Amino acid sequence: MIGIFDSGVGGLTVVKEVFKQLPNHQIIYFGDTARLPYGTKGEVFVKRYSKKITQWLLDNGANVIVIACNTSSAWAADYLKKEFPNVPIFEMINPAINDAKDISTNRRVGVIATPGTIKSNIYVKKLKGYKVFSKACPLFVPLVEEGWINDDIAIKVANKYLSTLKQSKIDTLVLGCTHYPLLQNIIRKIMGNKVKIINPAFTITKNLKEFLKLNPLIIKKTSKNPSHIFHFSDNPYNFEKISHICFKKKLKIKISDPF
């Protein structure tokens, strides 16, 4: 079973990719809605709860872990790999880094993310030799969670955030938060077609698919109609609207805080 976690509902964009690329694999998802957002929290907090959630997913049948949260990926991925050395753990940062290196021709890369991910400076550290233009876009998360992905207010906020990046002559833009792909149409209109947009959810799932092909015994059972489990530590705000945006259907969820 594939264990996926996020601080809330943004990780559903990763689930969407898993549904497309690995349709016969069962998912157990945990959204830590009782403590969101992680994007404004510190390193110690993010590591602590990322470890708790990883252990919970493993205890509930997960064989691999996908960190569908860029802030957790930035602060806690290396830590979790040391804490759980025998567990395959996939994170959002390195797939985006590799995509940026493959795609960018002028070595000028933009990154939009939560304040926590930007503060970690991880993209600047890993994209050595590239000019990285980072921008925290905290209001994108509530816009998505309100379902305002095509509204005038979303366009105004996006214009405000992206205006400096548009002037920086980047040729590649990383969507460094799992909420942001749901605003991709607006981001594309503002940045123009010459700027290539990277959605790490696609690549992390592709990497997971390749790993499972090489390691077929990691997850032994597949099904044509797997039963997925969506668990949240508190009632997720506007979940019905967001799940409809992602999947065009309702998802059954369980609410309880194991911590």
N, C-alpha and C positions, 0 to 999 in steps of 0.2 A: 504494500500500500504506500502511496506517495503522501508524505506529510508536508503540508504547506502552511506557513504562518505569516501573518502581517499584524500590524497594530490595529487594523480595522478591516474595511471593505476594499481598499485599494488592491489588495492581493488577488481579488477576483479577476483582474486583467491577466494575471498569470494563469489562474485556473482556466480562463477562456482559451489560452494557448494550449494548455495541457489537454483540454477537451478536443481541440482540433488535431493536435499532433500525436496524442496518446489516448485515443478514445476508449480503449479497452482496459485502462488501468484505473483502479479505485483510488479516490482521493479522500484524505481526512484533512480538513481545513480548520485552523484556529485563528480567530481574529480577536485581539486583545482590546476590545472596545471599552472595557472598564478603565483602561489606562491610556487610551489614545489622547493626543497624537504622540508617537515616538519622535517625530521630527523636531520637536522643541525640547526633548529631554536630553540629559547628559549621558556620557559614556557608561558610567557605573550602572545607572538605571537600566539602560538598554541591554547591557551584557547580562544583568541579573535576570531580567524577565525573558530574554531570548533563551537563556539556559533552561529556565523553568518550563517554558513552552516546548522546547525541543525534547526535554525529558518526558513531558506529558504526551507528546505525539508518539514517541517511541513506546511508552507504556500502553498506548492505545492502538498499537499495531503497525505504526509506520516503519518502513524499511529504509527509506531515504528521506532526507529533509531538504525542502526548498525554502530558502529565506526570501519570501516575496515582499520584502520591505527593504528599501534602499538604506534607510538609517541603520537598521539592524545589520545589514550587509556591510556597511561601512565601519560600524563600531564593534560588531560582535562576531563576524564570520570566522576570522582567524582564531579567536578565543574559543568558539564552539568546536572548531576542528581539533583543537588541542584537548578540549574536555571530552569529546566523543570521537576518539581516533579511529574507531572501527565503523563509523557511520558515514555513508556518502552524503556530503552536505554541499548543496548548490546555492550560490549567492548571486546577487544582481550586478555587482560592480565589475568584476573581471570580464564577463561577456560583453558589457558595454564598452569597456576599455579596448578589447580586441576588435570589436566592430569599428570603433572610431579609428584605430590604427589602420584597419583595412580600407576604410572608406575615405578618410580625409586626404585630400591631395595638397592642400595649402598649409596643413598642420596647424590650423586654427579651429579649435573645437569649443563649442558652447555646451554648458551643462546647466540645466534647470532642475532644482531639487528643493527639498525641505531645508530649513535652516540647519538641522542636525547633520545632514549629509554634506552640505556646503562647509560647515564648520570643521568637519573631519578632515577636509582638504585632500581626501583620498584620490580624487581624479587628478589633481595637480601632481601629487606624488607619483602616481602610476603612469601618467602621460608625460614622461620626461622627454624633452626635446620638442614638445608641442606647446603652443600658446593656448592656455585654457582660460576661457571666459565663463565664470561661474555666476549664477544668479539664483538666490533663494526666492521661491514663489509660494509662500505659505497660504495665500488665499485661494490657490487652485484647488486645494483639498476640500474646503467647504463648498466651493462652487460645484464640484463633482457630486458631493454628498447631498446637495440640494437638487441635483439633477439639472442644473443650469449649464448644460454643456454647449448650448447653441444660442444662449440669450445675449442680449445687448450688453448686460453687465459683465458677462464673461469676456466678451470682445474688448470692452474698455479696460478691464483688469489685465488681460493678456497684452494689450498694446502698451500699457504702463510698464509691465515687467520686461517685455521683450524689446522695447525700443533701443536700449543700449546694445543689446546683442545684435540687433539688426544692423547697427552701424559698425560693428566690430569686424566685419568681413569674414565671419566664420563660414565654413562650407559644410559643417556637420554639427548637429545638435542632439545631445543625449537627453532623453526624457528620464530624469533621475529620480522619479517617484512613480509608484505603480498606479496612482490616480491619474497621472498626466496623459496616458494614451487616450483616455476618454475625452480629452480636449484637443486631440491631435488635429482635427479638421480646422479649428480656429488657429492653432499654432502654425499650421501649414499656410493658411491664408496670409498671416502676418509676416512670416519669415520668407515666403516665396518658394518657388519650386527648385531653385538652385541649391537651397540648403537641404542636405540629406538628414532625415530624422531617424534616430535610433530608438527603438522600443526594446529594451533589454528583456522583456517578457518573452519575446519570440526566440531570442538566442539562448536564454537559459533553458527553455523547454527543448530546443533543438539539441543542446548539449546533454540534457537528461535523456532524451530519446536515444542518442548515440551511445551513452553510457549503458543503458539498459539492454541495448542490442549486444554489447560486448560482455555484459554480465547478466545473462538471462535468469540466473538462479537467485538474484537479489530480491526480485519480486516474483514469486512462484505462480501466483494465480492471476489470470486475466479473465475478463468476461465481456460478452457483447453488450450487456446492460449493467455495468457496475453500479453498486449502490454507494453513493458519495455521502460523506458526513460533513456538515458545516456547523462548527461550534464557535460560539462567541461568549466572551466573559461578561458581557452586558448587552442589552437589546441594541442592535445596530440601527442607528438613525437612518431613516429613509431606505432601508434595505430593499424593500420591494421594488422601489423605483430603480435603484442602482442595479439590482440583479436582472431586472427587465432590460435595462440598457445593455448589459453585458451579454445576456443569454436569451432574451426574448421569452422568458418563462420564469415562474416562481421557483425558488429553491426552499426545501425544508431545512430549518435550522434548529439547533439546540442552544439554549441559554443557560449557562451556569459558570461560575468563576471558580476554577479548581485551586486558585492560589489565595 
